[in-house]
Amino acid sequence: MIEQTKIALRNAGSIDPRSIDAYQAAGGFQGLKKALTMDPEEIVQELEQSGLRGRGGGGFPTGLKVKFTRQAERHGKGNKYVVCNADEGEPGTFKDRVIMEGDPHLMVEGMIIGAFAIQAEKGYVYIRGEYVESIARVEQAIKNCYERGYLGSNILDSGYSFDLEVRLGAGSYLCGEELTLLESLEGKRGYPRIKPPFPANQGVFNAPTLINNVETFAHMPVIVAEGGEQYKKRGTEKSPGTKIFTLSGDVKQPGYYEVVMGTTLGQLIYELGGGMKNGHGFKAALLGGAAGTFVDESVMDTPMGFDTLREKGATLGSGAVMVMDASRSLYEMMHSILDFFAHESCGKCVPCRVGTRMLLMMWEGVKGGSAGEKARTLEQMQEEAEYMQENSLCPLGGSPIISIKSAVHYFRDEF
């Protein structure tokens, strides 16, 4: 029986999340205290050595991101910034909410460490406005840190100063994408920016910006406290550490589980999730939310890691695992995904604005049609979605191809 290995969730559910004393008693701020005695370049090296990859879905090496931001030149006498992406709009994903509501000081500590590594003066936590409890817990944690000298001027008599505040999102799925988030954070409409430049060189207010996901920041205190080499002993060679998976759908025990990277889909569903409910067998799982991939039974024994899943034509994404039993309709699930993208498109670029609506109309056109009609339509939709992926301004326009291609690959016979 596989057991959970908790890093980001090590205190969630076991301490009072509103109490900084409880967090300190559980070993909180040991990573920050150590970091403040180190040269910032040493922190970057530890993060690189750990092999930590972004837990928001992209999987970009965190150490490299910190390194690039640290090396970026300031514009005149301008600041550097740290931003935490706590928007969490991916369907089926609720891991960041658990961290913010169960152990918000951990995320704040990780942000301060990241800020010290790049010598940033200011930081923001961008939280989706619907997360009322998360907002309250994070704001309380920030207030606690100011009162105890972990934030503000001359942190713990180190000579380093850093300020942090919360900014709220207005519910746009698109603002989960980092550059669109930065536009919103600046008070503008949530429209995507064109890359490059990347945030490390030109982020919020056109200044060098380190932007990471909540779960990513939650790993930094442990990495600094115990060292990158020790952290890397968990998980797999190319996907070190732990990952929070949010399990939902037709399983007996849905919820959130933190396990070492490399845990298989079968272990998540049948051991931690208790297996399938309602007496039906397994049919499919959607990995990574709406912008994720469908997989079938053949992926059950594949280690859940960035590269191992990619070899199977699947994606780890945010860690969402939505399980469907044999009674579920893949047509209805695909319709729900396409309707979601059509609704969430910001409309700035034509390929996405027109394409998402076109894909939905094409799929609705074969409702009740034969399997052959669905298969032919899927092939046509794949061509359209590939064009969107190549020509859209942001990742939303490139998202439909992911679910469509995986459906064609794993469930061609059904369609």
C-alpha positions as CSV (number, residue, x, y, z in Angstrom):
1,M,0.0,0.0,0.0
2,I,1.5,3.3,-1.1
3,E,1.7,6.0,1.6
4,Q,1.7,9.8,1.3
5,T,5.0,11.7,1.5
6,K,4.2,15.2,2.6
7,I,6.2,18.3,2.0
8,A,3.8,21.0,0.8
9,L,1.0,19.4,3.0
10,R,3.2,18.4,6.0
11,N,1.3,20.7,8.4
12,A,-2.1,21.0,6.7
13,G,-4.7,19.6,9.0
14,S,-2.4,19.2,11.9
15,I,-1.8,22.8,13.0
16,D,-3.9,25.9,13.4
17,P,-3.2,27.7,10.1
18,R,-4.0,31.1,11.6
19,S,-1.2,30.8,14.2
20,I,2.3,31.7,13.5
21,D,3.3,30.2,16.8
22,A,1.9,26.8,15.7
23,Y,3.8,27.1,12.4
24,Q,7.1,27.9,14.2
25,A,6.6,25.0,16.7
26,A,6.2,22.7,13.7
27,G,9.6,23.8,12.3
28,G,8.5,26.8,10.3
29,F,11.0,29.4,9.2
30,Q,14.0,27.2,9.6
31,G,14.5,27.4,5.8
32,L,14.3,31.2,5.8
33,K,16.6,31.6,8.8
34,K,19.2,29.5,7.0
35,A,18.7,31.3,3.7
36,L,19.4,34.6,5.3
37,T,22.8,33.4,6.4
38,M,23.6,32.2,2.8
39,D,24.8,34.0,-0.2
40,P,21.8,34.4,-2.6
41,E,23.8,32.6,-5.3
42,E,24.1,29.6,-2.9
43,I,20.3,29.4,-2.7
44,V,20.0,29.4,-6.5
45,Q,22.5,26.5,-6.6
46,E,20.5,24.5,-4.0
47,L,17.3,25.0,-6.0
48,E,19.0,23.9,-9.2
49,Q,20.6,20.9,-7.5
50,S,17.2,19.8,-6.1
51,G,15.8,19.4,-9.6
52,L,12.5,21.0,-8.5
53,R,10.2,21.6,-11.5
54,G,7.3,24.0,-11.5
55,R,4.2,22.5,-9.9
56,G,1.7,24.7,-11.7
57,G,1.6,22.6,-14.9
58,G,4.5,23.7,-17.1
59,G,7.2,21.7,-15.3
60,F,10.0,24.3,-16.0
61,P,13.0,23.8,-13.8
62,T,12.5,26.2,-10.8
63,G,16.2,26.7,-10.2
64,L,16.7,27.9,-13.7
65,K,13.8,30.3,-13.4
66,V,15.3,31.8,-10.2
67,K,18.7,31.9,-11.8
68,F,17.5,33.8,-14.9
69,T,15.6,36.3,-12.7
70,R,18.6,36.9,-10.5
71,Q,20.8,37.5,-13.5
72,A,18.4,39.9,-15.1
73,E,19.4,43.5,-15.0
74,R,17.3,46.0,-13.2
75,H,15.8,48.8,-15.4
76,G,17.5,51.9,-14.0
77,K,16.8,52.0,-10.2
78,G,13.7,49.8,-10.5
79,N,12.7,46.9,-8.3
80,K,12.7,43.2,-8.8
81,Y,9.4,41.4,-7.9
82,V,8.2,38.0,-6.8
83,V,4.7,36.9,-7.7
84,C,2.8,33.8,-6.5
85,N,0.3,32.5,-9.0
86,A,-2.6,31.4,-6.7
87,D,-5.3,31.8,-9.4
88,E,-6.0,28.0,-9.7
89,G,-8.7,28.1,-12.3
90,E,-8.0,24.6,-13.9
91,P,-11.1,22.4,-13.5
92,G,-10.5,19.5,-11.1
93,T,-7.6,21.3,-9.4
94,F,-7.8,22.4,-5.7
95,K,-4.3,21.7,-4.4
96,D,-3.2,25.3,-3.9
97,R,-6.4,26.1,-2.0
98,V,-5.5,23.3,0.5
99,I,-2.0,24.8,1.1
100,M,-3.3,28.4,1.5
101,E,-6.1,27.3,3.9
102,G,-4.1,24.7,5.7
103,D,-0.6,26.1,6.0
104,P,-0.3,29.6,4.5
105,H,2.8,30.5,6.4
106,L,4.7,27.9,4.4
107,M,3.9,29.5,1.1
108,V,4.8,32.9,2.5
109,E,8.1,31.6,3.7
110,G,8.9,30.1,0.3
111,M,8.2,33.5,-1.3
112,I,10.5,35.3,1.0
113,I,13.3,32.8,0.3
114,G,12.7,33.2,-3.5
115,A,12.7,37.0,-3.1
116,F,16.0,36.9,-1.1
117,A,17.6,34.7,-3.8
118,I,16.9,37.3,-6.5
119,Q,17.1,40.3,-4.1
120,A,13.5,41.5,-4.8
121,E,12.0,44.3,-2.8
122,K,8.3,43.6,-3.4
123,G,6.0,40.6,-3.8
124,Y,2.4,39.8,-4.6
125,V,0.1,36.9,-4.1
126,Y,-2.4,36.8,-6.9
127,I,-5.5,34.8,-5.6
128,R,-8.7,34.2,-7.4
129,G,-11.5,36.2,-5.9
130,E,-13.7,33.2,-5.3
131,Y,-11.2,31.7,-2.8
132,V,-12.6,33.7,0.1
133,E,-11.1,31.5,2.9
134,S,-7.8,31.3,1.2
135,I,-7.6,35.1,0.9
136,A,-8.4,35.5,4.6
137,R,-5.8,32.9,5.7
138,V,-3.0,34.3,3.5
139,E,-3.7,37.9,4.6
140,Q,-3.6,36.7,8.2
141,A,-0.3,34.9,7.6
142,I,1.2,38.0,6.0
143,K,0.1,40.1,8.9
144,N,1.6,37.6,11.3
145,C,4.9,37.7,9.5
146,Y,5.1,41.5,9.6
147,E,4.5,41.4,13.4
148,R,7.2,38.9,14.0
149,G,9.8,40.5,11.7
150,Y,9.7,38.0,8.8
151,L,8.5,40.7,6.5
152,G,9.2,44.4,6.2
153,S,12.4,46.3,6.9
154,N,15.6,44.5,8.0
155,I,14.1,41.0,8.2
156,L,15.5,39.2,11.3
157,D,18.3,41.8,11.5
158,S,19.7,40.5,8.2
159,G,19.7,43.9,6.5
160,Y,17.3,42.6,3.9
161,S,13.9,44.1,3.4
162,F,10.9,42.7,1.5
163,D,7.2,43.6,1.4
164,L,4.3,41.4,0.4
165,E,0.6,41.9,-0.3
166,V,-2.4,40.1,-1.8
167,R,-4.0,41.1,-5.1
168,L,-7.3,39.5,-6.2
169,G,-8.3,38.0,-9.6
170,A,-11.8,38.4,-11.0
171,G,-12.4,34.8,-12.1
172,S,-10.9,34.6,-15.5
173,Y,-9.4,31.2,-16.4
174,L,-7.0,32.9,-18.7
175,C,-5.4,34.8,-15.8
176,G,-3.8,31.5,-14.6
177,E,-1.4,32.0,-17.5
178,E,1.6,33.9,-16.0
179,L,1.8,36.9,-18.5
180,T,-2.0,37.4,-18.5
181,L,-1.9,37.3,-14.7
182,L,0.7,40.0,-14.7
183,E,-1.5,42.2,-16.9
184,S,-4.4,41.7,-14.4
185,L,-2.1,42.3,-11.4
186,E,-1.2,45.7,-12.9
187,G,-4.9,46.6,-13.0
188,K,-5.4,46.0,-16.7
189,R,-7.8,43.8,-18.6
190,G,-6.7,40.1,-18.5
191,Y,-5.3,39.9,-22.1
192,P,-2.2,37.9,-22.9
193,R,1.1,39.4,-23.7
194,I,3.4,38.1,-26.5
195,K,6.5,36.1,-25.5
196,P,9.3,37.0,-25.5
197,P,10.1,39.0,-23.3
198,F,9.6,36.5,-20.5
199,P,8.8,37.5,-16.9
200,A,12.4,36.9,-15.7
201,N,13.4,39.9,-17.8
202,Q,10.3,41.9,-18.1
203,G,7.4,40.9,-15.8
204,V,5.1,43.0,-13.6
205,F,5.6,46.7,-14.2
206,N,8.1,45.7,-16.9
207,A,10.6,44.7,-14.2
208,P,12.4,41.4,-13.7
209,T,9.9,39.1,-12.0
210,L,10.0,35.6,-10.4
211,I,6.6,34.0,-10.8
212,N,5.8,30.6,-9.4
213,N,2.8,28.5,-8.3
214,V,1.8,28.1,-4.7
215,E,2.9,24.5,-4.5
216,T,6.3,25.4,-6.0
217,F,7.0,28.0,-3.4
218,A,5.8,25.6,-0.7
219,H,8.8,23.3,-1.5
220,M,11.5,26.0,-1.3
221,P,11.8,26.1,2.6
222,V,12.4,22.3,2.7
223,I,15.0,22.5,-0.1
224,V,17.0,25.2,1.6
225,A,16.7,23.7,5.1
226,E,17.8,20.1,4.1
227,G,19.8,20.8,0.9
228,G,19.0,20.2,-2.7
229,E,20.8,16.8,-2.8
230,Q,18.7,15.4,0.1
231,Y,15.5,16.7,-1.5
232,K,16.4,15.0,-4.8
233,K,16.4,11.6,-3.2
234,R,12.6,11.6,-3.4
235,G,10.7,10.9,-6.6
236,T,12.4,10.1,-9.9
237,E,15.6,11.3,-11.6
238,K,13.8,13.6,-14.0
239,S,10.9,14.5,-11.7
240,P,12.3,14.8,-8.2
241,G,10.3,15.5,-5.0
242,T,6.6,15.1,-4.3
243,K,3.4,16.2,-6.0
244,I,-0.1,16.9,-4.8
245,F,-2.7,15.0,-6.9
246,T,-6.4,16.1,-6.7
247,L,-8.4,13.0,-7.3
248,S,-12.1,13.4,-8.3
249,G,-14.8,11.6,-10.2
250,D,-15.9,8.0,-9.9
251,V,-13.6,6.9,-7.1
252,K,-14.6,5.8,-3.6
253,Q,-12.2,8.2,-1.8
254,P,-11.8,11.5,-3.8
255,G,-9.6,14.1,-2.3
256,Y,-6.0,15.4,-2.4
257,Y,-3.0,13.2,-1.9
258,E,0.7,14.2,-1.8
259,V,3.0,11.4,-3.0
260,V,6.5,11.0,-4.4
261,M,6.7,11.7,-8.1
262,G,6.7,8.4,-10.0
263,T,3.6,7.0,-8.2
264,T,1.5,5.3,-10.8
265,L,-2.1,6.2,-11.9
266,G,-3.2,2.8,-10.7
267,Q,-1.8,3.4,-7.2
268,L,-3.6,6.8,-7.0
269,I,-7.0,5.3,-8.1
270,Y,-7.0,1.9,-6.5
271,E,-4.9,2.4,-3.3
272,L,-5.3,6.0,-2.2
273,G,-8.6,6.5,-4.0
274,G,-10.1,3.2,-2.8
275,G,-10.9,2.0,-6.4
276,M,-14.0,2.6,-8.6
277,K,-17.4,3.2,-7.0
278,N,-20.9,2.2,-8.1
279,G,-19.8,-1.2,-9.3
280,H,-18.6,0.1,-12.7
281,G,-15.1,-0.6,-14.1
282,F,-12.6,2.0,-15.1
283,K,-13.0,3.7,-18.5
284,A,-10.8,6.8,-18.7
285,A,-9.0,9.5,-16.7
286,L,-8.5,13.1,-17.6
287,L,-5.1,14.1,-16.4
288,G,-4.3,17.8,-15.8
289,G,-7.8,19.3,-16.0
290,A,-9.5,20.7,-19.1
291,A,-6.2,21.5,-20.7
292,G,-5.1,17.9,-20.0
293,T,-5.1,14.5,-21.7
294,F,-7.5,11.5,-21.7
295,V,-5.8,8.2,-21.0
296,D,-7.1,4.6,-20.8
297,E,-6.2,1.5,-18.9
298,S,-2.9,1.1,-20.6
299,V,-1.4,4.0,-18.6
300,M,-2.3,2.6,-15.2
301,D,1.3,1.4,-14.5
302,T,3.1,4.4,-15.9
303,P,4.9,6.5,-13.3
304,M,3.3,9.9,-12.9
305,G,6.1,12.2,-13.9
306,F,6.6,15.0,-16.5
307,D,8.7,13.0,-18.9
308,T,7.2,9.5,-18.4
309,L,3.7,10.7,-19.1
310,R,4.9,12.7,-22.1
311,E,6.3,9.5,-23.6
312,K,2.7,8.1,-23.4
313,G,1.3,11.2,-25.1
314,A,-0.1,12.4,-21.8
315,T,0.5,15.3,-19.5
316,L,1.0,15.7,-15.7
317,G,-0.3,19.3,-15.8
318,S,-1.6,20.7,-12.5
319,G,-2.0,17.2,-11.0
320,A,-5.7,16.9,-11.4
321,V,-7.0,13.4,-12.0
322,M,-10.6,13.2,-13.1
323,V,-11.7,9.5,-13.2
324,M,-14.6,8.2,-15.4
325,D,-16.2,4.8,-15.1
326,A,-17.7,2.7,-17.8
327,S,-21.1,4.4,-17.5
328,R,-19.7,7.8,-18.5
329,S,-20.0,9.4,-22.0
330,L,-16.7,10.6,-23.5
331,Y,-18.8,12.6,-26.0
332,E,-20.4,14.6,-23.1
333,M,-17.0,15.1,-21.4
334,M,-15.4,16.4,-24.6
335,H,-18.4,18.7,-25.1
336,S,-17.9,20.1,-21.6
337,I,-14.2,20.8,-22.3
338,L,-14.9,22.5,-25.6
339,D,-17.7,24.6,-24.1
340,F,-15.4,25.6,-21.3
341,F,-12.7,26.8,-23.7
342,A,-15.2,28.7,-25.9
343,H,-16.6,30.4,-22.8
344,E,-13.2,31.3,-21.4
345,S,-11.5,32.7,-24.6
346,C,-10.8,36.3,-24.1
347,G,-11.3,37.1,-27.8
348,K,-8.1,39.0,-28.3
349,C,-6.9,36.8,-31.2
350,V,-8.9,35.4,-34.1
351,P,-7.6,31.8,-34.0
352,C,-8.8,31.3,-30.5
353,R,-11.9,33.5,-30.6
354,V,-13.3,31.8,-33.7
355,G,-11.6,28.5,-33.3
356,T,-12.9,27.5,-29.9
357,R,-16.5,28.3,-31.0
358,M,-16.0,26.4,-34.2
359,L,-14.7,23.3,-32.4
360,L,-17.7,23.3,-30.2
361,M,-20.1,23.7,-33.1
362,M,-18.4,20.9,-35.0
363,W,-18.7,18.5,-32.0
364,E,-22.3,19.4,-31.3
365,G,-23.0,18.7,-35.0
366,V,-22.3,15.0,-34.6
367,K,-24.5,14.5,-31.4
368,G,-26.4,11.3,-32.0
369,G,-24.4,10.6,-35.1
370,S,-22.6,7.3,-35.8
371,A,-19.2,6.4,-34.5
372,G,-17.8,6.9,-37.9
373,E,-19.1,10.5,-38.1
374,K,-17.6,11.2,-34.7
375,A,-14.3,9.8,-35.8
376,R,-14.2,11.9,-39.0
377,T,-15.2,15.0,-37.1
378,L,-12.5,14.4,-34.5
379,E,-9.9,14.2,-37.3
380,Q,-11.2,17.5,-38.8
381,M,-11.2,19.1,-35.3
382,Q,-7.6,18.0,-34.8
383,E,-6.5,19.9,-37.9
384,E,-8.4,23.0,-36.7
385,A,-6.9,22.7,-33.2
386,E,-3.4,22.3,-34.5
387,Y,-3.8,25.6,-36.5
388,M,-5.0,27.3,-33.3
389,Q,-2.1,26.0,-31.3
390,E,0.4,27.4,-33.9
391,N,-1.3,30.8,-34.2
392,S,-2.9,31.8,-30.9
393,L,-1.4,34.4,-28.7
394,C,-1.6,32.4,-25.5
395,P,-1.8,28.8,-24.2
396,L,-5.6,28.7,-24.1
397,G,-5.8,28.6,-27.9
398,G,-3.3,25.7,-27.9
399,S,-5.2,23.8,-25.2
400,P,-8.0,22.0,-27.2
401,I,-5.5,20.1,-29.3
402,I,-4.3,18.3,-26.2
403,S,-7.6,16.7,-25.2
404,I,-8.6,16.1,-28.8
405,K,-5.4,14.4,-29.8
406,S,-5.4,12.2,-26.7
407,A,-9.0,11.2,-27.3
408,V,-8.2,10.2,-30.9
409,H,-5.1,8.3,-29.7
410,Y,-6.7,6.3,-26.8
411,F,-10.3,6.1,-27.7
412,R,-10.5,5.9,-31.5
413,D,-12.5,2.7,-31.3
414,E,-15.2,4.3,-29.2
415,F,-15.6,7.2,-31.6
